[in-house]
Amino acid sequence: DGKAFESCANYKDNLKLFLLLVLVYEVHVYTGTKLGAETDSNVYINLIGTRGDAGKRKLHRSKNNKVKFRHGQLDVFCIKAVSLGDLEKVLISHDGAGPGNGWFLDKIVIKCNEGKGTQEVVFPCNRWLDEYQDDGKTERELTANSKCFIKENLSHRWRVRVKTDKDSPEPQECRRTLVIYGSKGRSDELLLSLQTPGHVCFLPRATDEFIVETGDLGDVYKVRVSCDDVPGFEGWHLKSLHLQELHTNQELNFVCNCWLSLNREDEELVKEFPAVNEDQKTLPVYKYVVSVHIGDRWGAETFANVYITLYGKRGDTGVRKLHTSLAKGRKFQRNKVDSFLVEAVCLSHLQKVVIGHDGEGYGAGMYLKMVTVKESQDSDKEWVFPLWNWLDTHLGLCETVCEIVTVGRRLTSRPKVPEVDMKSSGLWIMDIMGSDLSNEEDSICLSFIFYGNLNWKKLPLRVTGKEIQIKEELADIGSIYKVQVTGPHSELKQPWHLDLLRMKHTGTKEEMYLAFDCWFNPNEDKCVELPALYADLEPLPVVEYAIQLHTGDLKKADATGEAYLCIQGEKGDSGKRWLNSRNSLITFARGQVDVFKIKAVYLGRLNQVLVGFKSLKKDEWFLEKIVIKEVPYPFSAHVFVHNDWIKKRSKKDFVQVTIPLKEMPVTSLLTKNIDTKSRGQWQTWVHCTQVPEDVPDIQVVVFGRKGKSPTQKVQNLNDNPFLLAVGDIGDIIKVSFVLSGPCQGRGIKLHKLRLKDLDTKQELSFHTEARCLFGEDGAEPVTELAAVSPDKPPLREVLYSVSVHTGTLPASGTDADVFITVFGEQGDSCKRRLRHSYFERGQVCISEMRAVDLGLLSKVLVEHHNVGYGAGWYLDQIVIHESDETDGQYAFLCQQWLDSGVGDAQTERMLK
């Protein structure tokens, strides 16, 4: 039947024999609607579940189409496999065969019947599998959508009636979908399409009827209707939508009367509508204001398409493209905030956002500070979602999509209060909201610790109800920058959930809502913290720290007991974090590295770690060192070396040691492996202004760790890409621009230089702020820029002092133009003209040369152009050193003529 293999259930010896069911998995593959989305390649899939995987399978025959994987098409395949349990991941790939091998995959939906229910899992992709687009990958690992729906028992069938208004244009080929939301979950995307040959849907004034299936959604409260963004789509005027559940005859009406079009006022292809039902309140529709805050880092901007999904206690918005900013100018630029309107039925309290980009366009990666969301343009409060990281295939998270959980809600602007109130201390009124406790006997004891810029204060609290209020001055700790909650500090009979801490100051009227959203469980010592949220101030990020404890490889170095640590940095400490669970012990084995992860508000540069240890057996523990890394930036680490025993004491005493910071090494960046070998072909963008009408001839040389490229012409300065063939020169360290013609009289303003490897998709950045090619006056023949890569700092710029000593022999001087090229362990300076019009007998002429650090200097090539009367020159020596340093001079002896009529008649010499 065309299938490569069928897996069989394994039997285990000495156990009761059992047979795992062999199931049929129905794989629904949705090819996207982007231009060129289809593929002729062979496509392979591997399903991965909690019981293992199905192995790599080729998707042979589509059940519903003769030709697979066409533009905007759904293909259905069947795979037989032993029950894989709950499906978690899918590996999808293609072999690149065929003329149109690139493929844009929208998503994969997998359905299977097991027991009494049907499992249906959605694996979103929305990316290219193409070696020449996106990140160049032709294999992707897809993770199950957290909102996947498991249908239990009987499926529900709905009749959907859709009315199109009279002024709607004639229907065009465009995929239209429906998603239904209820109190028990949401449906998958339901395709509004009839299988009747020749029937045309969505004609003006027409009513179309569809039958769709869902699981038990509970009480339906909204629907979402979407159209794909396809070229030439004029829009759709949707008048109304009606749902009828065929088993119960429950009916729901949705008043629409709106356009789905990018050419109309709303410029939206996605619309949500609340259910209109006499038995329940109709939910409001909000125009959420989503603000994307781009960071102030080099290359932070992006020209890619950015998408976002908002999640709340009442569902989600679905994936929305952020296409029309309320701010003027280009979207998503460095240190800019762009705001977008996202219309959706009220989501209640927001919980998280998923934001990402499609990787299209050059410089697709972006540095995202945070996302903020308001319920309307008039709202005075906003939800805050901080990230402070890259969305880039090669930097930071090494992902282009991420999930950001909210830290809470804040005012959008500082309250205007009289000056006398601002000066008064006032009280903080704090409302603590959480899950209910049955009675006072089930109370929970917690500690709330408030950190300020002057001090900190700990408030022990006994929580007995769903909501309690306390009042505290907190004036002596200064401005609060974070709040920490620890506990429980008493016996807890049932888990308790901390929802929110609302804080309002009676003097300044500042108000913030900290969304802790965490459980405190019995027999657990928990410590959670969030940053304070002030209007107009950027909150500190919550960072995950990976902690490696290295136990020494010495005799009796291992130990068993209780242990905690506290990380201290320039912005406070993490609080005491227990490494063992309550009422249990932890063992540190000899020569072993134990890894722990904690989340804390950003601590800045770490300076010391406190480690506490107690052993009932009076064990001694030899702690070699502690290495701490910020998980989003694994290429830098803080190392705390102890190399000593933590001595035993009495059974009741903890031994606490303080370990100061030893070093902070920067190691190679742990980015995703780039399997593709580079051919040295780099797409290049150069953007300049103040370019003279008669564009000068500018050459470029690229330097790497293993050599340098041939000299090549800069083809344009107006941000249009051109190709540089640099060859196999190793990791690029700098780029040199060389002016071939005469000086220009003024510099050319350089705004951007960017390189992208066509094979590996690696991108390089260069600091171009306040840079002019060839100097402000245009008199410098060469301008160099150091490459900025994420795993190491760029080479520094150095101002070299070049002293040229002309000899004392008769006629030693010259009026010719003199040129030098300085060579070092990190490349050369390119050919430079020394800015002196004469070199007289017995004189020392001093010039300055600006260049990227050459490292240890090894040789100098000196020459003159042999033009003018008495061009011959007797050179004694050249001395070079950094202008701001008197030590470390390099002397290059010559003591020879550079004269076409004397001695060996050479006018250039290599000095070592």
VENMOUR-V188910 format. One record per backbone hydrogen bond with DSSP energy under -0.5 kcal/mol. NH is the residue of the N-H (numbers start at 1). CO is the residue of the C=O. Records with the same first field share a line. If there is no record, write none. Layout:
NH = CO  CO
//
This chain:
7 = 80
15 = 12
20 = 18
23 = 21  81
25 = 23  79
26 = 24  111
27 = 25  77
28 = 26  109
29 = 27  75
30 = 28  107
31 = 29  73
32 = 104
37 = 34
39 = 69
40 = 100
44 = 93
45 = 57
46 = 91
48 = 89
49 = 52
50 = 86
51 = 84
52 = 49
54 = 47
57 = 45
59 = 43
60 = 58
63 = 76
68 = 66
72 = 32
73 = 70
75 = 29  73
77 = 27
79 = 25
81 = 23
83 = 21
88 = 48
89 = 48
90 = 142
91 = 46
92 = 90  140
93 = 44
94 = 138
95 = 42
101 = 99
103 = 129
104 = 37
105 = 103  127
106 = 30  104
107 = 30
108 = 123
109 = 28
110 = 121
111 = 26
112 = 119
114 = 112  117
117 = 114
118 = 151
119 = 112
120 = 149
121 = 110
123 = 108
124 = 122
125 = 106
126 = 105  106
127 = 105
129 = 103
130 = 128  137
133 = 130
136 = 133
140 = 92
142 = 90  140
144 = 88
145 = 122
148 = 145
151 = 118  149
156 = 214
158 = 212
159 = 244
160 = 158  210
161 = 159  242
162 = 160  208
163 = 240
164 = 206
165 = 237
168 = 165
174 = 172
177 = 226
178 = 190
179 = 224
181 = 222
182 = 185
183 = 219
184 = 217
185 = 182  217
187 = 180
190 = 178
191 = 189
192 = 176
193 = 191
199 = 196
201 = 199
205 = 164  165
206 = 203
208 = 162
210 = 160
212 = 158  210
214 = 156
217 = 215
220 = 218
221 = 181
222 = 181
223 = 273
224 = 179
225 = 271
226 = 177
227 = 269
228 = 175
230 = 228
233 = 230
236 = 260
238 = 236  258
239 = 163  237
240 = 163
241 = 254
242 = 161
243 = 252
244 = 159
245 = 250
246 = 157  244
249 = 245
252 = 243
253 = 276
254 = 241
256 = 239  254
257 = 239
258 = 238
260 = 236
261 = 259  268
268 = 261
271 = 225
273 = 223
275 = 221
276 = 253
277 = 275  280
280 = 277
286 = 284  344
287 = 375
288 = 286  342
289 = 374
290 = 288  340
291 = 289  372
292 = 290  338
293 = 291  370
294 = 292  336
295 = 367
297 = 295
300 = 297
302 = 332
307 = 356
308 = 320
309 = 354
311 = 352
312 = 315
313 = 349
314 = 347
315 = 312
317 = 310
320 = 308
322 = 306
323 = 321
325 = 323
326 = 339
335 = 295
336 = 333
338 = 292  336
340 = 290
342 = 288  340
343 = 341
344 = 286
346 = 284
351 = 311
352 = 311
353 = 404
354 = 309
355 = 402
356 = 307
357 = 400
358 = 305
364 = 361
366 = 391
367 = 300
368 = 366  389
369 = 293  367
370 = 293
371 = 385
372 = 291
373 = 383
374 = 289
379 = 376
382 = 410
383 = 373
384 = 408
385 = 371
387 = 369
388 = 368  369
389 = 368
391 = 366
392 = 390  399
397 = 390
398 = 395
402 = 355
404 = 353
406 = 351
407 = 384
408 = 384
409 = 513
410 = 382
411 = 511
412 = 380
417 = 415
421 = 418
422 = 418
423 = 419
424 = 420
428 = 472
429 = 427  504
430 = 428  470
431 = 502
432 = 430  468
433 = 431  500
434 = 466
435 = 497
442 = 439
443 = 440
444 = 463
446 = 444  461
447 = 486
448 = 459
449 = 447  484
450 = 448  457
451 = 449  482
452 = 450  455
453 = 479
454 = 477
455 = 477
457 = 450
459 = 448
460 = 458
461 = 446
463 = 444  461
464 = 462
468 = 432
470 = 430
472 = 428
477 = 474
478 = 475
481 = 451
482 = 451
483 = 530
484 = 449
485 = 528
486 = 447
487 = 526
488 = 445
489 = 445
496 = 520
498 = 496  518
499 = 433  497
500 = 433
501 = 514
502 = 431  500
503 = 501  512
504 = 429
505 = 510
506 = 427
509 = 505
512 = 503
513 = 409
514 = 501
515 = 407  513
516 = 514
517 = 499
518 = 498
520 = 496
521 = 519
524 = 521
526 = 487  524
528 = 485
530 = 483
532 = 481
534 = 532
537 = 534
543 = 541  600
545 = 543  598
546 = 629
547 = 545  596
548 = 546  627
549 = 547  594
550 = 548  625
551 = 549  592
552 = 622
554 = 552
557 = 554
559 = 588
561 = 586
562 = 614
564 = 612
565 = 577
566 = 610
568 = 608
569 = 572
570 = 605
571 = 603
572 = 569
574 = 567
577 = 565
578 = 576
579 = 563
580 = 563
582 = 523
584 = 581
586 = 561
588 = 559
589 = 587
591 = 552
592 = 589
594 = 549  592
596 = 547
598 = 545
600 = 543
602 = 541
607 = 568
608 = 568
609 = 659
610 = 566
611 = 609  657
612 = 564
613 = 655
614 = 562
618 = 615
621 = 646
622 = 557
623 = 621  644
624 = 550  622
625 = 550
626 = 640
627 = 548
628 = 638
629 = 546
630 = 633  636
631 = 544  629
633 = 630
634 = 631
636 = 633
637 = 665
638 = 628
639 = 637  663
640 = 626  638
641 = 639
642 = 624
643 = 624
644 = 623
646 = 621
647 = 645
653 = 650
655 = 613
656 = 654
657 = 611
659 = 609  657
660 = 658
661 = 607
662 = 639
663 = 639
667 = 635  665
671 = 669
675 = 673
682 = 680  724
683 = 756
684 = 722
685 = 754
687 = 752
688 = 686  717
689 = 749
695 = 693
698 = 696
699 = 738
700 = 712
701 = 736
703 = 734
704 = 707
705 = 731
706 = 729
707 = 704  729
709 = 702
712 = 700
714 = 698
715 = 713
719 = 686
722 = 684
724 = 682
726 = 680  724
727 = 680
729 = 727
733 = 703
734 = 703
735 = 785
736 = 701
737 = 783
738 = 699  736
739 = 781
740 = 697  738
741 = 697
744 = 778
747 = 776
748 = 773
749 = 689  747
750 = 771
751 = 687  749
752 = 687
754 = 685
755 = 764
756 = 683
757 = 762
758 = 681
761 = 757
764 = 755
765 = 788
766 = 753
767 = 786
768 = 766
771 = 750  768
773 = 748
775 = 772
778 = 775
780 = 774
783 = 737
785 = 735
787 = 733
788 = 765
789 = 787  792
792 = 789
798 = 851
800 = 798  849
801 = 881
802 = 800  847
803 = 801  879
804 = 802  845
805 = 803  877
806 = 804  843
807 = 874
812 = 809
814 = 839
819 = 863
820 = 832
821 = 861
823 = 859
824 = 827
825 = 856
826 = 854
827 = 824
829 = 822
832 = 820
834 = 818  832
836 = 834
839 = 814
842 = 807
843 = 840
845 = 804  843
846 = 844
847 = 802  845
849 = 800
851 = 798
853 = 796
858 = 823
859 = 823
860 = 911
861 = 821
862 = 860  909
863 = 819
864 = 907
865 = 817
871 = 868
873 = 898
874 = 812
875 = 873  896
876 = 805
877 = 805
878 = 892
879 = 803
880 = 890
881 = 801
883 = 799
885 = 882
890 = 880
891 = 889
892 = 878  890
893 = 891
894 = 876
895 = 875  876
896 = 875
898 = 873
899 = 897  906
902 = 899
905 = 902
909 = 862
911 = 860  909
//
